[in-house]
Amino acid sequence: MFKSYLASAVAMLALIGCSASALPAESAVPAAVAIAVEADANIAPADLSLAAPPAVMAQDAAPAQIQRVQYQAASAVCDIVIRRTSNGALIEALVESDTWLDAEYSFDLDVSGSAGSSTISQGGEVTLDAGDTAVVAQNEISFNRNSRGRAELTVFDADGEVCSRTLRL
């Protein structure tokens, strides 16, 4: 039984030696490891205790510095354009951005008239470089003098609403 404790002690010393040799040369870790092995067979299993080395920090390490970054909120313009067609009207939802924009949009179109009513909802992602414009939604609807409607475009990012436009048709 003593041999198994002695073998365990030797294995731990080998492991500690390998760990210490893997450290960079600049970091001098003090050897605060103590191993006690009793050779008397009448004593219960040997007391093998390891004291962990203290935390090591390089002497010339500077504390981490926090850099403040100014966040520039997305600046965009939402617009809804209506063009007459032979069948009614073409409605386009446009987003123009002064800065880089990574956002989502929601476009809702409600139309009612003598033939009934319809609701169209579209949404998705929009990514624009500074100065770019994108058509995010496009719908052609039957539209006459008795028709009424509402189109609403909203663009939002992680910080909230970027722009919104509502147009009565």
PyRosetta script that sets phi, psi and omega in degrees:
from pyrosetta import init, pose_from_sequence

init()
pose = pose_from_sequence("MFKSYLASAVAMLALIGCSASALPAESAVPAAVAIAVEADANIAPADLSLAAPPAVMAQDAAPAQIQRVQYQAASAVCDIVIRRTSNGALIEALVESDTWLDAEYSFDLDVSGSAGSSTISQGGEVTLDAGDTAVVAQNEISFNRNSRGRAELTVFDADGEVCSRTLRL")
pose.set_psi(1, -36.5)
pose.set_omega(1, 178.8)
pose.set_phi(2, -61.2)
pose.set_psi(2, -35.9)
pose.set_omega(2, -178.5)
pose.set_phi(3, -64.4)
pose.set_psi(3, -37.0)
pose.set_omega(3, -179.4)
pose.set_phi(4, -68.2)
pose.set_psi(4, -36.3)
pose.set_omega(4, 176.4)
pose.set_phi(5, -68.3)
pose.set_psi(5, -39.7)
pose.set_omega(5, 178.9)
pose.set_phi(6, -66.2)
pose.set_psi(6, -40.3)
pose.set_omega(6, 178.5)
pose.set_phi(7, -64.7)
pose.set_psi(7, -38.1)
pose.set_omega(7, 177.5)
pose.set_phi(8, -64.1)
pose.set_psi(8, -42.2)
pose.set_omega(8, 179.8)
pose.set_phi(9, -63.3)
pose.set_psi(9, -42.5)
pose.set_omega(9, 179.1)
pose.set_phi(10, -64.9)
pose.set_psi(10, -40.5)
pose.set_omega(10, 179.6)
pose.set_phi(11, -64.0)
pose.set_psi(11, -40.3)
pose.set_omega(11, 179.1)
pose.set_phi(12, -67.0)
pose.set_psi(12, -39.3)
pose.set_omega(12, 177.1)
pose.set_phi(13, -62.2)
pose.set_psi(13, -40.8)
pose.set_omega(13, 179.0)
pose.set_phi(14, -64.8)
pose.set_psi(14, -41.6)
pose.set_omega(14, 178.6)
pose.set_phi(15, -64.1)
pose.set_psi(15, -42.6)
pose.set_omega(15, 178.9)
pose.set_phi(16, -65.3)
pose.set_psi(16, -40.5)
pose.set_omega(16, 178.8)
pose.set_phi(17, -63.8)
pose.set_psi(17, -41.9)
pose.set_omega(17, 178.7)
pose.set_phi(18, -66.0)
pose.set_psi(18, -40.9)
pose.set_omega(18, 179.8)
pose.set_phi(19, -64.2)
pose.set_psi(19, -41.2)
pose.set_omega(19, -178.8)
pose.set_phi(20, -68.9)
pose.set_psi(20, -35.7)
pose.set_omega(20, -179.8)
pose.set_phi(21, -72.9)
pose.set_psi(21, -18.5)
pose.set_omega(21, 179.1)
pose.set_phi(22, -81.8)
pose.set_psi(22, -12.5)
pose.set_omega(22, -180.0)
pose.set_phi(23, -73.8)
pose.set_psi(23, 149.0)
pose.set_omega(23, 176.1)
pose.set_phi(24, -61.8)
pose.set_psi(24, 155.9)
pose.set_omega(24, -176.4)
pose.set_phi(25, -65.5)
pose.set_psi(25, -30.1)
pose.set_omega(25, -176.6)
pose.set_phi(26, -68.7)
pose.set_psi(26, -29.9)
pose.set_omega(26, -175.6)
pose.set_phi(27, -90.6)
pose.set_psi(27, 105.3)
pose.set_omega(27, 179.0)
pose.set_phi(28, -90.0)
pose.set_psi(28, 107.3)
pose.set_omega(28, 179.6)
pose.set_phi(29, -93.5)
pose.set_psi(29, 121.3)
pose.set_omega(29, 179.3)
pose.set_phi(30, -64.9)
pose.set_psi(30, 140.6)
pose.set_omega(30, -179.6)
pose.set_phi(31, -80.8)
pose.set_psi(31, 93.5)
pose.set_omega(31, -179.7)
pose.set_phi(32, -109.7)
pose.set_psi(32, 42.6)
pose.set_omega(32, -177.7)
pose.set_phi(33, -108.2)
pose.set_psi(33, 127.9)
pose.set_omega(33, 179.3)
pose.set_phi(34, -125.0)
pose.set_psi(34, 128.5)
pose.set_omega(34, 178.0)
pose.set_phi(35, -126.2)
pose.set_psi(35, 128.4)
pose.set_omega(35, 179.2)
pose.set_phi(36, -117.0)
pose.set_psi(36, 127.6)
pose.set_omega(36, 179.3)
pose.set_phi(37, -126.0)
pose.set_psi(37, 124.6)
pose.set_omega(37, 178.9)
pose.set_phi(38, -96.1)
pose.set_psi(38, 137.0)
pose.set_omega(38, -179.3)
pose.set_phi(39, -96.9)
pose.set_psi(39, -5.9)
pose.set_omega(39, -178.5)
pose.set_phi(40, -79.5)
pose.set_psi(40, 123.5)
pose.set_omega(40, -176.6)
pose.set_phi(41, -71.9)
pose.set_psi(41, -19.8)
pose.set_omega(41, -179.5)
pose.set_phi(42, -77.2)
pose.set_psi(42, -14.9)
pose.set_omega(42, -178.5)
pose.set_phi(43, -86.7)
pose.set_psi(43, 147.5)
pose.set_omega(43, 176.5)
pose.set_phi(44, -58.9)
pose.set_psi(44, 177.1)
pose.set_omega(44, -175.9)
pose.set_phi(45, -47.8)
pose.set_psi(45, 147.3)
pose.set_omega(45, -176.3)
pose.set_phi(46, -60.7)
pose.set_psi(46, 147.6)
pose.set_omega(46, 178.3)
pose.set_phi(47, -86.8)
pose.set_psi(47, 107.5)
pose.set_omega(47, 178.8)
pose.set_phi(48, -108.4)
pose.set_psi(48, 106.9)
pose.set_omega(48, -178.8)
pose.set_phi(49, -123.0)
pose.set_psi(49, 140.4)
pose.set_omega(49, 178.9)
pose.set_phi(50, -119.3)
pose.set_psi(50, 131.6)
pose.set_omega(50, 173.9)
pose.set_phi(51, -101.0)
pose.set_psi(51, 123.1)
pose.set_omega(51, -177.7)
pose.set_phi(52, -67.7)
pose.set_psi(52, 139.8)
pose.set_omega(52, 177.8)
pose.set_phi(53, -65.9)
pose.set_psi(53, 148.3)
pose.set_omega(53, 179.4)
pose.set_phi(54, -66.2)
pose.set_psi(54, 157.4)
pose.set_omega(54, 179.4)
pose.set_phi(55, -61.9)
pose.set_psi(55, 138.6)
pose.set_omega(55, -177.3)
pose.set_phi(56, -111.5)
pose.set_psi(56, 131.0)
pose.set_omega(56, 175.6)
pose.set_phi(57, -129.7)
pose.set_psi(57, 133.5)
pose.set_omega(57, 180.0)
pose.set_phi(58, -58.7)
pose.set_psi(58, 141.7)
pose.set_omega(58, -176.7)
pose.set_phi(59, -64.2)
pose.set_psi(59, -34.2)
pose.set_omega(59, -174.8)
pose.set_phi(60, -96.4)
pose.set_psi(60, 11.3)
pose.set_omega(60, -178.6)
pose.set_phi(61, -74.3)
pose.set_psi(61, 126.4)
pose.set_omega(61, 178.9)
pose.set_phi(62, -88.3)
pose.set_psi(62, 148.7)
pose.set_omega(62, 177.7)
pose.set_phi(63, -65.5)
pose.set_psi(63, 152.3)
pose.set_omega(63, -179.6)
pose.set_phi(64, -61.8)
pose.set_psi(64, 140.5)
pose.set_omega(64, 179.7)
pose.set_phi(65, -107.3)
pose.set_psi(65, 139.4)
pose.set_omega(65, 179.7)
pose.set_phi(66, -95.1)
pose.set_psi(66, 128.2)
pose.set_omega(66, 177.5)
pose.set_phi(67, -104.6)
pose.set_psi(67, 127.1)
pose.set_omega(67, 178.1)
pose.set_phi(68, -85.5)
pose.set_psi(68, 131.0)
pose.set_omega(68, 179.2)
pose.set_phi(69, -115.4)
pose.set_psi(69, 130.6)
pose.set_omega(69, 178.3)
pose.set_phi(70, -81.8)
pose.set_psi(70, 120.9)
pose.set_omega(70, 179.0)
pose.set_phi(71, -85.3)
pose.set_psi(71, 129.5)
pose.set_omega(71, 177.5)
pose.set_phi(72, -104.9)
pose.set_psi(72, 112.4)
pose.set_omega(72, -178.7)
pose.set_phi(73, -62.9)
pose.set_psi(73, 147.0)
pose.set_omega(73, 178.4)
pose.set_phi(74, -63.3)
pose.set_psi(74, 138.3)
pose.set_omega(74, 179.6)
pose.set_phi(75, -121.0)
pose.set_psi(75, 115.6)
pose.set_omega(75, -176.5)
pose.set_phi(76, -142.3)
pose.set_psi(76, 160.9)
pose.set_omega(76, 176.8)
pose.set_phi(77, -122.5)
pose.set_psi(77, 129.1)
pose.set_omega(77, 175.7)
pose.set_phi(78, -98.8)
pose.set_psi(78, 141.0)
pose.set_omega(78, 178.1)
pose.set_phi(79, -146.0)
pose.set_psi(79, 151.3)
pose.set_omega(79, 176.7)
pose.set_phi(80, -125.9)
pose.set_psi(80, 125.7)
pose.set_omega(80, -176.6)
pose.set_phi(81, -115.9)
pose.set_psi(81, 134.8)
pose.set_omega(81, 178.8)
pose.set_phi(82, -116.3)
pose.set_psi(82, 131.1)
pose.set_omega(82, 176.6)
pose.set_phi(83, -127.3)
pose.set_psi(83, 133.6)
pose.set_omega(83, 176.9)
pose.set_phi(84, -70.6)
pose.set_psi(84, 140.0)
pose.set_omega(84, 174.8)
pose.set_phi(85, -128.4)
pose.set_psi(85, 173.4)
pose.set_omega(85, 179.7)
pose.set_phi(86, -66.3)
pose.set_psi(86, -24.1)
pose.set_omega(86, -179.0)
pose.set_phi(87, -99.3)
pose.set_psi(87, -5.4)
pose.set_omega(87, -177.6)
pose.set_phi(88, 152.0)
pose.set_psi(88, -103.8)
pose.set_omega(88, -177.9)
pose.set_phi(89, -148.6)
pose.set_psi(89, 144.9)
pose.set_omega(89, 173.9)
pose.set_phi(90, -104.5)
pose.set_psi(90, 123.0)
pose.set_omega(90, -178.0)
pose.set_phi(91, -113.7)
pose.set_psi(91, 125.3)
pose.set_omega(91, -179.6)
pose.set_phi(92, -120.8)
pose.set_psi(92, 137.8)
pose.set_omega(92, 175.1)
pose.set_phi(93, -105.2)
pose.set_psi(93, 121.7)
pose.set_omega(93, -176.6)
pose.set_phi(94, -118.1)
pose.set_psi(94, 147.2)
pose.set_omega(94, 174.8)
pose.set_phi(95, -128.8)
pose.set_psi(95, 128.5)
pose.set_omega(95, 176.0)
pose.set_phi(96, -122.0)
pose.set_psi(96, 134.6)
pose.set_omega(96, -175.9)
pose.set_phi(97, -124.7)
pose.set_psi(97, 137.7)
pose.set_omega(97, 175.8)
pose.set_phi(98, -82.4)
pose.set_psi(98, -25.1)
pose.set_omega(98, -179.3)
pose.set_phi(99, -123.2)
pose.set_psi(99, 173.1)
pose.set_omega(99, 175.4)
pose.set_phi(100, -62.0)
pose.set_psi(100, 135.5)
pose.set_omega(100, -175.5)
pose.set_phi(101, -132.1)
pose.set_psi(101, 129.4)
pose.set_omega(101, 173.2)
pose.set_phi(102, -130.3)
pose.set_psi(102, 102.4)
pose.set_omega(102, -171.1)
pose.set_phi(103, -146.9)
pose.set_psi(103, -175.3)
pose.set_omega(103, 174.6)
pose.set_phi(104, -123.2)
pose.set_psi(104, 156.3)
pose.set_omega(104, 179.1)
pose.set_phi(105, -130.6)
pose.set_psi(105, 158.5)
pose.set_omega(105, 175.9)
pose.set_phi(106, -135.3)
pose.set_psi(106, 127.6)
pose.set_omega(106, 179.6)
pose.set_phi(107, -127.3)
pose.set_psi(107, 121.6)
pose.set_omega(107, -179.8)
pose.set_phi(108, -121.1)
pose.set_psi(108, 134.3)
pose.set_omega(108, -179.0)
pose.set_phi(109, -130.5)
pose.set_psi(109, 118.5)
pose.set_omega(109, 178.4)
pose.set_phi(110, -117.1)
pose.set_psi(110, 125.2)
pose.set_omega(110, -179.3)
pose.set_phi(111, -132.8)
pose.set_psi(111, 135.5)
pose.set_omega(111, 175.2)
pose.set_phi(112, -137.0)
pose.set_psi(112, 149.4)
pose.set_omega(112, -179.2)
pose.set_phi(113, -165.3)
pose.set_psi(113, -166.2)
pose.set_omega(113, -177.5)
pose.set_phi(114, -64.8)
pose.set_psi(114, -24.8)
pose.set_omega(114, -178.6)
pose.set_phi(115, -88.7)
pose.set_psi(115, -4.4)
pose.set_omega(115, -179.2)
pose.set_phi(116, 128.3)
pose.set_psi(116, -160.8)
pose.set_omega(116, -179.7)
pose.set_phi(117, -135.8)
pose.set_psi(117, 158.2)
pose.set_omega(117, 177.5)
pose.set_phi(118, -147.1)
pose.set_psi(118, 151.1)
pose.set_omega(118, 177.5)
pose.set_phi(119, -128.9)
pose.set_psi(119, 129.3)
pose.set_omega(119, 178.4)
pose.set_phi(120, -121.6)
pose.set_psi(120, 128.2)
pose.set_omega(120, 177.7)
pose.set_phi(121, -125.5)
pose.set_psi(121, 129.3)
pose.set_omega(121, 177.9)
pose.set_phi(122, -132.5)
pose.set_psi(122, 155.5)
pose.set_omega(122, 177.6)
pose.set_phi(123, -165.5)
pose.set_psi(123, 164.2)
pose.set_omega(123, 179.2)
pose.set_phi(124, 168.2)
pose.set_psi(124, -165.0)
pose.set_omega(124, -178.7)
pose.set_phi(125, -100.0)
pose.set_psi(125, 149.0)
pose.set_omega(125, 175.9)
pose.set_phi(126, -138.2)
pose.set_psi(126, 130.1)
pose.set_omega(126, 176.6)
pose.set_phi(127, -127.5)
pose.set_psi(127, 123.9)
pose.set_omega(127, -177.6)
pose.set_phi(128, -129.8)
pose.set_psi(128, 143.8)
pose.set_omega(128, 169.5)
pose.set_phi(129, -82.3)
pose.set_psi(129, 164.1)
pose.set_omega(129, -179.8)
pose.set_phi(130, -57.5)
pose.set_psi(130, 129.9)
pose.set_omega(130, 178.2)
pose.set_phi(131, 87.4)
pose.set_psi(131, -2.7)
pose.set_omega(131, -178.2)
pose.set_phi(132, -87.1)
pose.set_psi(132, 156.1)
pose.set_omega(132, 175.3)
pose.set_phi(133, -128.0)
pose.set_psi(133, 143.1)
pose.set_omega(133, 179.2)
pose.set_phi(134, -137.3)
pose.set_psi(134, 142.0)
pose.set_omega(134, 170.0)
pose.set_phi(135, -88.3)
pose.set_psi(135, 112.1)
pose.set_omega(135, -176.0)
pose.set_phi(136, -93.7)
pose.set_psi(136, -20.8)
pose.set_omega(136, 178.5)
pose.set_phi(137, -150.3)
pose.set_psi(137, 148.0)
pose.set_omega(137, -179.8)
pose.set_phi(138, -149.8)
pose.set_psi(138, 127.3)
pose.set_omega(138, -179.4)
pose.set_phi(139, -140.3)
pose.set_psi(139, 140.3)
pose.set_omega(139, 172.8)
pose.set_phi(140, -109.9)
pose.set_psi(140, 128.0)
pose.set_omega(140, -176.6)
pose.set_phi(141, -127.7)
pose.set_psi(141, 154.9)
pose.set_omega(141, 171.4)
pose.set_phi(142, -76.0)
pose.set_psi(142, 128.9)
pose.set_omega(142, -174.7)
pose.set_phi(143, -147.7)
pose.set_psi(143, 124.9)
pose.set_omega(143, 176.8)
pose.set_phi(144, -129.4)
pose.set_psi(144, -172.3)
pose.set_omega(144, -175.7)
pose.set_phi(145, -62.0)
pose.set_psi(145, -29.7)
pose.set_omega(145, -178.1)
pose.set_phi(146, -87.6)
pose.set_psi(146, -3.0)
pose.set_omega(146, -178.0)
pose.set_phi(147, -81.0)
pose.set_psi(147, 148.3)
pose.set_omega(147, 175.4)
pose.set_phi(148, -130.6)
pose.set_psi(148, 151.7)
pose.set_omega(148, 179.2)
pose.set_phi(149, -166.8)
pose.set_psi(149, 173.3)
pose.set_omega(149, 178.9)
pose.set_phi(150, -147.3)
pose.set_psi(150, 133.2)
pose.set_omega(150, 175.6)
pose.set_phi(151, -120.5)
pose.set_psi(151, 134.6)
pose.set_omega(151, -179.6)
pose.set_phi(152, -135.8)
pose.set_psi(152, 126.9)
pose.set_omega(152, 177.8)
pose.set_phi(153, -118.1)
pose.set_psi(153, 129.3)
pose.set_omega(153, 177.0)
pose.set_phi(154, -131.9)
pose.set_psi(154, 131.6)
pose.set_omega(154, 176.7)
pose.set_phi(155, -116.9)
pose.set_psi(155, 133.1)
pose.set_omega(155, -178.1)
pose.set_phi(156, -142.9)
pose.set_psi(156, 148.2)
pose.set_omega(156, 175.3)
pose.set_phi(157, -121.2)
pose.set_psi(157, -165.2)
pose.set_omega(157, -176.5)
pose.set_phi(158, -63.1)
pose.set_psi(158, -23.8)
pose.set_omega(158, -178.9)
pose.set_phi(159, -92.4)
pose.set_psi(159, -4.5)
pose.set_omega(159, 179.1)
pose.set_phi(160, 126.5)
pose.set_psi(160, -157.3)
pose.set_omega(160, -176.1)
pose.set_phi(161, -71.8)
pose.set_psi(161, 131.0)
pose.set_omega(161, 178.6)
pose.set_phi(162, -94.5)
pose.set_psi(162, -45.9)
pose.set_omega(162, 176.0)
pose.set_phi(163, -159.0)
pose.set_psi(163, 162.7)
pose.set_omega(163, -179.2)
pose.set_phi(164, -153.1)
pose.set_psi(164, 147.1)
pose.set_omega(164, 178.3)
pose.set_phi(165, -147.6)
pose.set_psi(165, 129.8)
pose.set_omega(165, 175.7)
pose.set_phi(166, -121.9)
pose.set_psi(166, 135.3)
pose.set_omega(166, -177.3)
pose.set_phi(167, -132.9)
pose.set_psi(167, 127.6)
pose.set_omega(167, 174.2)
pose.set_phi(168, -85.0)
pose.set_psi(168, 131.4)
pose.set_omega(168, -178.4)
pose.set_phi(169, -96.1)
pose.dump_pdb("model.pdb")
